């Protein structure tokens, strides 16, 4: 694979993570889920029923203090016991 193609893929992933970051954070705010933002929003500490949940909105990964983990902002909101608002 050439460097030009590799750089293009890297730029696409970077843009996609940025888009995911903004969209996921907006969903949490719109649904009234409280969180603390760290490192310019790349890492969030979300208030959940079982305690704090670490969330990386760019990739969608989350990890709860009780050991539960997964991916996706909608799954995270279920873990927070919040039904997502339909747009």
MIPA-697862 format. One record per atom (N, C-alpha, C): residue in one letter; atom name; x, y, z. Coordinates in steps of 0.2 Angstrom, whole numbers. Layout:
N
<site><res>A</res><atom>CA</atom><xx>X</xx><yy>Y</yy><zz>Z</zz></site>
...
END
This chain:
87
<site><res>X</res><atom>N</atom><xx>4</xx><yy>-6</yy><zz>0</zz></site>
<site><res>X</res><atom>CA</atom><xx>0</xx><yy>0</yy><zz>0</zz></site>
<site><res>X</res><atom>C</atom><xx>4</xx><yy>6</yy><zz>0</zz></site>
<site><res>X</res><atom>N</atom><xx>3</xx><yy>11</yy><zz>-4</zz></site>
<site><res>X</res><atom>CA</atom><xx>7</xx><yy>17</yy><zz>-5</zz></site>
<site><res>X</res><atom>C</atom><xx>6</xx><yy>22</yy><zz>1</zz></site>
<site><res>X</res><atom>N</atom><xx>11</xx><yy>26</yy><zz>3</zz></site>
<site><res>X</res><atom>CA</atom><xx>10</xx><yy>31</yy><zz>8</zz></site>
<site><res>X</res><atom>C</atom><xx>4</xx><yy>35</yy><zz>7</zz></site>
<site><res>X</res><atom>N</atom><xx>3</xx><yy>37</yy><zz>1</zz></site>
<site><res>X</res><atom>CA</atom><xx>-3</xx><yy>42</yy><zz>0</zz></site>
<site><res>X</res><atom>C</atom><xx>-9</xx><yy>39</yy><zz>2</zz></site>
<site><res>X</res><atom>N</atom><xx>-10</xx><yy>32</yy><zz>0</zz></site>
<site><res>X</res><atom>CA</atom><xx>-17</xx><yy>29</yy><zz>2</zz></site>
<site><res>X</res><atom>C</atom><xx>-17</xx><yy>28</yy><zz>9</zz></site>
<site><res>X</res><atom>N</atom><xx>-11</xx><yy>26</yy><zz>12</zz></site>
<site><res>X</res><atom>CA</atom><xx>-11</xx><yy>25</yy><zz>20</zz></site>
<site><res>X</res><atom>C</atom><xx>-13</xx><yy>31</yy><zz>23</zz></site>
<site><res>X</res><atom>N</atom><xx>-10</xx><yy>37</yy><zz>21</zz></site>
<site><res>X</res><atom>CA</atom><xx>-11</xx><yy>44</yy><zz>24</zz></site>
<site><res>X</res><atom>C</atom><xx>-19</xx><yy>46</yy><zz>23</zz></site>
<site><res>X</res><atom>N</atom><xx>-21</xx><yy>44</yy><zz>17</zz></site>
<site><res>X</res><atom>CA</atom><xx>-29</xx><yy>45</yy><zz>16</zz></site>
<site><res>X</res><atom>C</atom><xx>-33</xx><yy>42</yy><zz>21</zz></site>
<site><res>X</res><atom>N</atom><xx>-32</xx><yy>35</yy><zz>22</zz></site>
<site><res>X</res><atom>CA</atom><xx>-35</xx><yy>31</yy><zz>27</zz></site>
<site><res>X</res><atom>C</atom><xx>-35</xx><yy>34</yy><zz>34</zz></site>
<site><res>X</res><atom>N</atom><xx>-29</xx><yy>36</yy><zz>36</zz></site>
<site><res>X</res><atom>CA</atom><xx>-28</xx><yy>39</yy><zz>42</zz></site>
<site><res>X</res><atom>C</atom><xx>-32</xx><yy>45</yy><zz>43</zz></site>
<site><res>X</res><atom>N</atom><xx>-32</xx><yy>49</yy><zz>38</zz></site>
<site><res>X</res><atom>CA</atom><xx>-36</xx><yy>55</yy><zz>39</zz></site>
<site><res>X</res><atom>C</atom><xx>-43</xx><yy>54</yy><zz>39</zz></site>
<site><res>X</res><atom>N</atom><xx>-45</xx><yy>49</yy><zz>35</zz></site>
<site><res>X</res><atom>CA</atom><xx>-53</xx><yy>47</yy><zz>36</zz></site>
<site><res>X</res><atom>C</atom><xx>-54</xx><yy>45</yy><zz>43</zz></site>
<site><res>X</res><atom>N</atom><xx>-50</xx><yy>41</yy><zz>46</zz></site>
<site><res>X</res><atom>CA</atom><xx>-52</xx><yy>38</yy><zz>53</zz></site>
<site><res>X</res><atom>C</atom><xx>-52</xx><yy>44</yy><zz>58</zz></site>
<site><res>X</res><atom>N</atom><xx>-47</xx><yy>48</yy><zz>57</zz></site>
<site><res>X</res><atom>CA</atom><xx>-46</xx><yy>54</yy><zz>61</zz></site>
<site><res>X</res><atom>C</atom><xx>-53</xx><yy>58</yy><zz>61</zz></site>
<site><res>X</res><atom>N</atom><xx>-55</xx><yy>60</yy><zz>55</zz></site>
<site><res>X</res><atom>CA</atom><xx>-61</xx><yy>64</yy><zz>54</zz></site>
<site><res>X</res><atom>C</atom><xx>-67</xx><yy>60</yy><zz>57</zz></site>
<site><res>X</res><atom>N</atom><xx>-67</xx><yy>54</yy><zz>56</zz></site>
<site><res>X</res><atom>CA</atom><xx>-73</xx><yy>50</yy><zz>58</zz></site>
<site><res>X</res><atom>C</atom><xx>-73</xx><yy>50</yy><zz>66</zz></site>
<site><res>X</res><atom>N</atom><xx>-68</xx><yy>49</yy><zz>69</zz></site>
<site><res>X</res><atom>CA</atom><xx>-67</xx><yy>49</yy><zz>76</zz></site>
<site><res>X</res><atom>C</atom><xx>-70</xx><yy>56</yy><zz>79</zz></site>
<site><res>X</res><atom>N</atom><xx>-68</xx><yy>61</yy><zz>76</zz></site>
<site><res>X</res><atom>CA</atom><xx>-70</xx><yy>68</yy><zz>78</zz></site>
<site><res>X</res><atom>C</atom><xx>-77</xx><yy>69</yy><zz>77</zz></site>
<site><res>X</res><atom>N</atom><xx>-80</xx><yy>66</yy><zz>72</zz></site>
<site><res>X</res><atom>CA</atom><xx>-87</xx><yy>66</yy><zz>71</zz></site>
<site><res>X</res><atom>C</atom><xx>-91</xx><yy>62</yy><zz>76</zz></site>
<site><res>X</res><atom>N</atom><xx>-88</xx><yy>56</yy><zz>77</zz></site>
<site><res>X</res><atom>CA</atom><xx>-91</xx><yy>52</yy><zz>82</zz></site>
<site><res>X</res><atom>C</atom><xx>-91</xx><yy>55</yy><zz>89</zz></site>
<site><res>X</res><atom>N</atom><xx>-86</xx><yy>59</yy><zz>91</zz></site>
<site><res>X</res><atom>CA</atom><xx>-85</xx><yy>62</yy><zz>97</zz></site>
<site><res>X</res><atom>C</atom><xx>-90</xx><yy>67</yy><zz>98</zz></site>
<site><res>X</res><atom>N</atom><xx>-91</xx><yy>72</yy><zz>93</zz></site>
<site><res>X</res><atom>CA</atom><xx>-96</xx><yy>77</yy><zz>93</zz></site>
<site><res>X</res><atom>C</atom><xx>-103</xx><yy>74</yy><zz>94</zz></site>
<site><res>X</res><atom>N</atom><xx>-105</xx><yy>69</yy><zz>90</zz></site>
<site><res>X</res><atom>CA</atom><xx>-111</xx><yy>66</yy><zz>90</zz></site>
<site><res>X</res><atom>C</atom><xx>-113</xx><yy>63</yy><zz>96</zz></site>
<site><res>X</res><atom>N</atom><xx>-108</xx><yy>59</yy><zz>99</zz></site>
<site><res>X</res><atom>CA</atom><xx>-110</xx><yy>55</yy><zz>105</zz></site>
<site><res>X</res><atom>C</atom><xx>-110</xx><yy>60</yy><zz>111</zz></site>
<site><res>X</res><atom>N</atom><xx>-106</xx><yy>65</yy><zz>111</zz></site>
<site><res>X</res><atom>CA</atom><xx>-107</xx><yy>70</yy><zz>117</zz></site>
<site><res>X</res><atom>C</atom><xx>-113</xx><yy>74</yy><zz>116</zz></site>
<site><res>X</res><atom>N</atom><xx>-115</xx><yy>76</yy><zz>110</zz></site>
<site><res>X</res><atom>CA</atom><xx>-122</xx><yy>79</yy><zz>110</zz></site>
<site><res>X</res><atom>C</atom><xx>-128</xx><yy>75</yy><zz>112</zz></site>
<site><res>X</res><atom>N</atom><xx>-127</xx><yy>68</yy><zz>110</zz></site>
<site><res>X</res><atom>CA</atom><xx>-133</xx><yy>63</yy><zz>112</zz></site>
<site><res>X</res><atom>C</atom><xx>-133</xx><yy>63</yy><zz>120</zz></site>
<site><res>X</res><atom>N</atom><xx>-127</xx><yy>63</yy><zz>123</zz></site>
<site><res>X</res><atom>CA</atom><xx>-127</xx><yy>62</yy><zz>131</zz></site>
<site><res>X</res><atom>C</atom><xx>-130</xx><yy>69</yy><zz>134</zz></site>
<site><res>X</res><atom>N</atom><xx>-128</xx><yy>75</yy><zz>131</zz></site>
<site><res>X</res><atom>CA</atom><xx>-131</xx><yy>81</yy><zz>133</zz></site>
<site><res>X</res><atom>C</atom><xx>-139</xx><yy>81</yy><zz>132</zz></site>
<site><res>X</res><atom>N</atom><xx>-141</xx><yy>80</yy><zz>126</zz></site>
<site><res>X</res><atom>CA</atom><xx>-148</xx><yy>80</yy><zz>124</zz></site>
<site><res>X</res><atom>C</atom><xx>-152</xx><yy>75</yy><zz>128</zz></site>
<site><res>X</res><atom>N</atom><xx>-149</xx><yy>70</yy><zz>131</zz></site>
<site><res>X</res><atom>CA</atom><xx>-153</xx><yy>65</yy><zz>135</zz></site>
<site><res>X</res><atom>C</atom><xx>-152</xx><yy>66</yy><zz>142</zz></site>
<site><res>X</res><atom>N</atom><xx>-149</xx><yy>72</yy><zz>144</zz></site>
<site><res>X</res><atom>CA</atom><xx>-148</xx><yy>73</yy><zz>151</zz></site>
<site><res>X</res><atom>C</atom><xx>-143</xx><yy>69</yy><zz>155</zz></site>
<site><res>X</res><atom>N</atom><xx>-139</xx><yy>66</yy><zz>152</zz></site>
<site><res>X</res><atom>CA</atom><xx>-134</xx><yy>61</yy><zz>156</zz></site>
<site><res>X</res><atom>C</atom><xx>-128</xx><yy>66</yy><zz>158</zz></site>
<site><res>X</res><atom>N</atom><xx>-126</xx><yy>66</yy><zz>164</zz></site>
<site><res>X</res><atom>CA</atom><xx>-121</xx><yy>70</yy><zz>167</zz></site>
<site><res>X</res><atom>C</atom><xx>-114</xx><yy>66</yy><zz>166</zz></site>
<site><res>X</res><atom>N</atom><xx>-109</xx><yy>70</yy><zz>164</zz></site>
<site><res>X</res><atom>CA</atom><xx>-103</xx><yy>68</yy><zz>163</zz></site>
<site><res>X</res><atom>C</atom><xx>-98</xx><yy>73</yy><zz>164</zz></site>
<site><res>X</res><atom>N</atom><xx>-91</xx><yy>71</yy><zz>165</zz></site>
<site><res>X</res><atom>CA</atom><xx>-86</xx><yy>76</yy><zz>166</zz></site>
<site><res>X</res><atom>C</atom><xx>-81</xx><yy>75</yy><zz>160</zz></site>
<site><res>X</res><atom>N</atom><xx>-79</xx><yy>80</yy><zz>157</zz></site>
<site><res>X</res><atom>CA</atom><xx>-75</xx><yy>79</yy><zz>151</zz></site>
<site><res>X</res><atom>C</atom><xx>-68</xx><yy>80</yy><zz>152</zz></site>
<site><res>X</res><atom>N</atom><xx>-64</xx><yy>76</yy><zz>150</zz></site>
<site><res>X</res><atom>CA</atom><xx>-56</xx><yy>76</yy><zz>151</zz></site>
<site><res>X</res><atom>C</atom><xx>-53</xx><yy>76</yy><zz>144</zz></site>
<site><res>X</res><atom>N</atom><xx>-47</xx><yy>79</yy><zz>144</zz></site>
<site><res>X</res><atom>CA</atom><xx>-43</xx><yy>79</yy><zz>138</zz></site>
<site><res>X</res><atom>C</atom><xx>-47</xx><yy>82</yy><zz>132</zz></site>
<site><res>X</res><atom>N</atom><xx>-50</xx><yy>88</yy><zz>132</zz></site>
<site><res>X</res><atom>CA</atom><xx>-53</xx><yy>91</yy><zz>127</zz></site>
<site><res>X</res><atom>C</atom><xx>-59</xx><yy>87</yy><zz>124</zz></site>
<site><res>X</res><atom>N</atom><xx>-62</xx><yy>83</yy><zz>128</zz></site>
<site><res>X</res><atom>CA</atom><xx>-68</xx><yy>79</yy><zz>126</zz></site>
<site><res>X</res><atom>C</atom><xx>-66</xx><yy>72</yy><zz>123</zz></site>
<site><res>X</res><atom>N</atom><xx>-60</xx><yy>70</yy><zz>123</zz></site>
<site><res>X</res><atom>CA</atom><xx>-58</xx><yy>64</yy><zz>120</zz></site>
<site><res>X</res><atom>C</atom><xx>-60</xx><yy>58</yy><zz>125</zz></site>
<site><res>X</res><atom>N</atom><xx>-61</xx><yy>60</yy><zz>132</zz></site>
<site><res>X</res><atom>CA</atom><xx>-62</xx><yy>55</yy><zz>137</zz></site>
<site><res>X</res><atom>C</atom><xx>-67</xx><yy>58</yy><zz>141</zz></site>
<site><res>X</res><atom>N</atom><xx>-73</xx><yy>54</yy><zz>143</zz></site>
<site><res>X</res><atom>CA</atom><xx>-78</xx><yy>57</yy><zz>147</zz></site>
<site><res>X</res><atom>C</atom><xx>-79</xx><yy>52</yy><zz>153</zz></site>
<site><res>X</res><atom>N</atom><xx>-81</xx><yy>55</yy><zz>159</zz></site>
<site><res>X</res><atom>CA</atom><xx>-82</xx><yy>51</yy><zz>164</zz></site>
<site><res>X</res><atom>C</atom><xx>-90</xx><yy>52</yy><zz>165</zz></site>
<site><res>X</res><atom>N</atom><xx>-94</xx><yy>47</yy><zz>164</zz></site>
<site><res>X</res><atom>CA</atom><xx>-101</xx><yy>47</yy><zz>164</zz></site>
<site><res>X</res><atom>C</atom><xx>-104</xx><yy>44</yy><zz>170</zz></site>
<site><res>X</res><atom>N</atom><xx>-109</xx><yy>48</yy><zz>173</zz></site>
<site><res>X</res><atom>CA</atom><xx>-112</xx><yy>46</yy><zz>179</zz></site>
<site><res>X</res><atom>C</atom><xx>-117</xx><yy>40</yy><zz>177</zz></site>
<site><res>X</res><atom>N</atom><xx>-116</xx><yy>34</yy><zz>180</zz></site>
<site><res>X</res><atom>CA</atom><xx>-121</xx><yy>29</yy><zz>179</zz></site>
<site><res>X</res><atom>C</atom><xx>-124</xx><yy>27</yy><zz>186</zz></site>
<site><res>X</res><atom>N</atom><xx>-129</xx><yy>22</yy><zz>185</zz></site>
<site><res>X</res><atom>CA</atom><xx>-132</xx><yy>19</yy><zz>191</zz></site>
<site><res>X</res><atom>C</atom><xx>-127</xx><yy>16</yy><zz>196</zz></site>
<site><res>X</res><atom>N</atom><xx>-122</xx><yy>12</yy><zz>193</zz></site>
<site><res>X</res><atom>CA</atom><xx>-117</xx><yy>8</yy><zz>196</zz></site>
<site><res>X</res><atom>C</atom><xx>-111</xx><yy>12</yy><zz>198</zz></site>
<site><res>X</res><atom>N</atom><xx>-111</xx><yy>18</yy><zz>196</zz></site>
<site><res>X</res><atom>CA</atom><xx>-105</xx><yy>22</yy><zz>198</zz></site>
<site><res>X</res><atom>C</atom><xx>-103</xx><yy>25</yy><zz>191</zz></site>
<site><res>X</res><atom>N</atom><xx>-96</xx><yy>27</yy><zz>191</zz></site>
<site><res>X</res><atom>CA</atom><xx>-94</xx><yy>31</yy><zz>185</zz></site>
<site><res>X</res><atom>C</atom><xx>-92</xx><yy>26</yy><zz>180</zz></site>
<site><res>X</res><atom>N</atom><xx>-93</xx><yy>28</yy><zz>174</zz></site>
<site><res>X</res><atom>CA</atom><xx>-92</xx><yy>24</yy><zz>168</zz></site>
<site><res>X</res><atom>C</atom><xx>-87</xx><yy>28</yy><zz>163</zz></site>
<site><res>X</res><atom>N</atom><xx>-81</xx><yy>25</yy><zz>162</zz></site>
<site><res>X</res><atom>CA</atom><xx>-76</xx><yy>28</yy><zz>157</zz></site>
<site><res>X</res><atom>C</atom><xx>-79</xx><yy>27</yy><zz>150</zz></site>
<site><res>X</res><atom>N</atom><xx>-79</xx><yy>33</yy><zz>146</zz></site>
<site><res>X</res><atom>CA</atom><xx>-81</xx><yy>33</yy><zz>139</zz></site>
<site><res>X</res><atom>C</atom><xx>-77</xx><yy>36</yy><zz>135</zz></site>
<site><res>X</res><atom>N</atom><xx>-75</xx><yy>33</yy><zz>129</zz></site>
<site><res>X</res><atom>CA</atom><xx>-71</xx><yy>36</yy><zz>124</zz></site>
<site><res>X</res><atom>C</atom><xx>-76</xx><yy>38</yy><zz>118</zz></site>
<site><res>X</res><atom>N</atom><xx>-79</xx><yy>44</yy><zz>117</zz></site>
<site><res>X</res><atom>CA</atom><xx>-84</xx><yy>45</yy><zz>112</zz></site>
<site><res>X</res><atom>C</atom><xx>-81</xx><yy>44</yy><zz>105</zz></site>
<site><res>X</res><atom>N</atom><xx>-75</xx><yy>45</yy><zz>104</zz></site>
<site><res>X</res><atom>CA</atom><xx>-72</xx><yy>44</yy><zz>97</zz></site>
<site><res>X</res><atom>C</atom><xx>-72</xx><yy>37</yy><zz>94</zz></site>
<site><res>X</res><atom>N</atom><xx>-71</xx><yy>32</yy><zz>99</zz></site>
<site><res>X</res><atom>CA</atom><xx>-71</xx><yy>25</yy><zz>97</zz></site>
<site><res>X</res><atom>C</atom><xx>-78</xx><yy>22</yy><zz>99</zz></site>
<site><res>X</res><atom>N</atom><xx>-81</xx><yy>25</yy><zz>104</zz></site>
<site><res>X</res><atom>CA</atom><xx>-87</xx><yy>22</yy><zz>106</zz></site>
<site><res>X</res><atom>C</atom><xx>-86</xx><yy>17</yy><zz>112</zz></site>
<site><res>X</res><atom>N</atom><xx>-80</xx><yy>16</yy><zz>114</zz></site>
<site><res>X</res><atom>CA</atom><xx>-79</xx><yy>11</yy><zz>119</zz></site>
<site><res>X</res><atom>C</atom><xx>-81</xx><yy>14</yy><zz>126</zz></site>
<site><res>X</res><atom>N</atom><xx>-83</xx><yy>10</yy><zz>130</zz></site>
<site><res>X</res><atom>CA</atom><xx>-85</xx><yy>12</yy><zz>137</zz></site>
<site><res>X</res><atom>C</atom><xx>-83</xx><yy>6</yy><zz>142</zz></site>
<site><res>X</res><atom>N</atom><xx>-81</xx><yy>8</yy><zz>148</zz></site>
<site><res>X</res><atom>CA</atom><xx>-80</xx><yy>3</yy><zz>153</zz></site>
<site><res>X</res><atom>C</atom><xx>-82</xx><yy>5</yy><zz>160</zz></site>
<site><res>X</res><atom>N</atom><xx>-87</xx><yy>1</yy><zz>163</zz></site>
<site><res>X</res><atom>CA</atom><xx>-89</xx><yy>3</yy><zz>170</zz></site>
<site><res>X</res><atom>C</atom><xx>-85</xx><yy>0</yy><zz>175</zz></site>
<site><res>X</res><atom>N</atom><xx>-85</xx><yy>3</yy><zz>181</zz></site>
<site><res>X</res><atom>CA</atom><xx>-81</xx><yy>1</yy><zz>187</zz></site>
<site><res>X</res><atom>C</atom><xx>-83</xx><yy>-6</yy><zz>189</zz></site>
<site><res>X</res><atom>N</atom><xx>-89</xx><yy>-8</yy><zz>187</zz></site>
<site><res>X</res><atom>CA</atom><xx>-91</xx><yy>-15</yy><zz>189</zz></site>
<site><res>X</res><atom>C</atom><xx>-89</xx><yy>-20</yy><zz>185</zz></site>
<site><res>X</res><atom>N</atom><xx>-85</xx><yy>-18</yy><zz>180</zz></site>
<site><res>X</res><atom>CA</atom><xx>-82</xx><yy>-23</yy><zz>175</zz></site>
<site><res>X</res><atom>C</atom><xx>-86</xx><yy>-23</yy><zz>168</zz></site>
<site><res>X</res><atom>N</atom><xx>-92</xx><yy>-21</yy><zz>168</zz></site>
<site><res>X</res><atom>CA</atom><xx>-95</xx><yy>-21</yy><zz>162</zz></site>
<site><res>X</res><atom>C</atom><xx>-92</xx><yy>-16</yy><zz>157</zz></site>
<site><res>X</res><atom>N</atom><xx>-92</xx><yy>-19</yy><zz>151</zz></site>
<site><res>X</res><atom>CA</atom><xx>-89</xx><yy>-15</yy><zz>145</zz></site>
<site><res>X</res><atom>C</atom><xx>-92</xx><yy>-16</yy><zz>139</zz></site>
<site><res>X</res><atom>N</atom><xx>-91</xx><yy>-12</yy><zz>134</zz></site>
<site><res>X</res><atom>CA</atom><xx>-94</xx><yy>-12</yy><zz>127</zz></site>
<site><res>X</res><atom>C</atom><xx>-93</xx><yy>-7</yy><zz>123</zz></site>
<site><res>X</res><atom>N</atom><xx>-97</xx><yy>-6</yy><zz>118</zz></site>
<site><res>X</res><atom>CA</atom><xx>-96</xx><yy>-1</yy><zz>113</zz></site>
<site><res>X</res><atom>C</atom><xx>-103</xx><yy>2</yy><zz>111</zz></site>
<site><res>X</res><atom>N</atom><xx>-103</xx><yy>9</yy><zz>110</zz></site>
<site><res>X</res><atom>CA</atom><xx>-109</xx><yy>12</yy><zz>107</zz></site>
<site><res>X</res><atom>C</atom><xx>-112</xx><yy>17</yy><zz>112</zz></site>
<site><res>X</res><atom>N</atom><xx>-113</xx><yy>23</yy><zz>110</zz></site>
<site><res>X</res><atom>CA</atom><xx>-116</xx><yy>28</yy><zz>114</zz></site>
<site><res>X</res><atom>C</atom><xx>-123</xx><yy>25</yy><zz>117</zz></site>
<site><res>X</res><atom>N</atom><xx>-127</xx><yy>22</yy><zz>112</zz></site>
<site><res>X</res><atom>CA</atom><xx>-134</xx><yy>20</yy><zz>114</zz></site>
<site><res>X</res><atom>C</atom><xx>-134</xx><yy>14</yy><zz>119</zz></site>
<site><res>X</res><atom>N</atom><xx>-129</xx><yy>10</yy><zz>119</zz></site>
<site><res>X</res><atom>CA</atom><xx>-128</xx><yy>4</yy><zz>124</zz></site>
<site><res>X</res><atom>C</atom><xx>-125</xx><yy>8</yy><zz>131</zz></site>
<site><res>X</res><atom>N</atom><xx>-121</xx><yy>13</yy><zz>130</zz></site>
<site><res>X</res><atom>CA</atom><xx>-119</xx><yy>16</yy><zz>136</zz></site>
<site><res>X</res><atom>C</atom><xx>-125</xx><yy>20</yy><zz>140</zz></site>
<site><res>X</res><atom>N</atom><xx>-130</xx><yy>23</yy><zz>136</zz></site>
<site><res>X</res><atom>CA</atom><xx>-136</xx><yy>26</yy><zz>139</zz></site>
<site><res>X</res><atom>C</atom><xx>-140</xx><yy>21</yy><zz>142</zz></site>
<site><res>X</res><atom>N</atom><xx>-141</xx><yy>15</yy><zz>139</zz></site>
<site><res>X</res><atom>CA</atom><xx>-145</xx><yy>9</yy><zz>142</zz></site>
<site><res>X</res><atom>C</atom><xx>-141</xx><yy>7</yy><zz>149</zz></site>
<site><res>X</res><atom>N</atom><xx>-135</xx><yy>7</yy><zz>149</zz></site>
<site><res>X</res><atom>CA</atom><xx>-131</xx><yy>6</yy><zz>155</zz></site>
<site><res>X</res><atom>C</atom><xx>-132</xx><yy>11</yy><zz>161</zz></site>
<site><res>X</res><atom>N</atom><xx>-133</xx><yy>17</yy><zz>158</zz></site>
<site><res>X</res><atom>CA</atom><xx>-135</xx><yy>23</yy><zz>163</zz></site>
<site><res>X</res><atom>C</atom><xx>-142</xx><yy>23</yy><zz>165</zz></site>
<site><res>X</res><atom>N</atom><xx>-146</xx><yy>18</yy><zz>162</zz></site>
<site><res>X</res><atom>CA</atom><xx>-153</xx><yy>17</yy><zz>163</zz></site>
<site><res>X</res><atom>C</atom><xx>-157</xx><yy>23</yy><zz>160</zz></site>
<site><res>X</res><atom>N</atom><xx>-155</xx><yy>26</yy><zz>155</zz></site>
<site><res>X</res><atom>CA</atom><xx>-159</xx><yy>31</yy><zz>151</zz></site>
<site><res>X</res><atom>C</atom><xx>-161</xx><yy>28</yy><zz>144</zz></site>
<site><res>X</res><atom>N</atom><xx>-167</xx><yy>29</yy><zz>143</zz></site>
<site><res>X</res><atom>CA</atom><xx>-169</xx><yy>27</yy><zz>136</zz></site>
<site><res>X</res><atom>C</atom><xx>-168</xx><yy>33</yy><zz>131</zz></site>
<site><res>X</res><atom>N</atom><xx>-164</xx><yy>32</yy><zz>126</zz></site>
<site><res>X</res><atom>CA</atom><xx>-162</xx><yy>37</yy><zz>121</zz></site>
<site><res>X</res><atom>C</atom><xx>-168</xx><yy>41</yy><zz>118</zz></site>
<site><res>X</res><atom>N</atom><xx>-168</xx><yy>47</yy><zz>118</zz></site>
<site><res>X</res><atom>CA</atom><xx>-173</xx><yy>51</yy><zz>114</zz></site>
<site><res>X</res><atom>C</atom><xx>-173</xx><yy>50</yy><zz>107</zz></site>
<site><res>X</res><atom>N</atom><xx>-178</xx><yy>49</yy><zz>104</zz></site>
<site><res>X</res><atom>CA</atom><xx>-179</xx><yy>48</yy><zz>96</zz></site>
<site><res>X</res><atom>C</atom><xx>-179</xx><yy>55</yy><zz>93</zz></site>
<site><res>X</res><atom>N</atom><xx>-174</xx><yy>55</yy><zz>88</zz></site>
<site><res>X</res><atom>CA</atom><xx>-174</xx><yy>62</yy><zz>84</zz></site>
<site><res>X</res><atom>C</atom><xx>-178</xx><yy>62</yy><zz>78</zz></site>
END
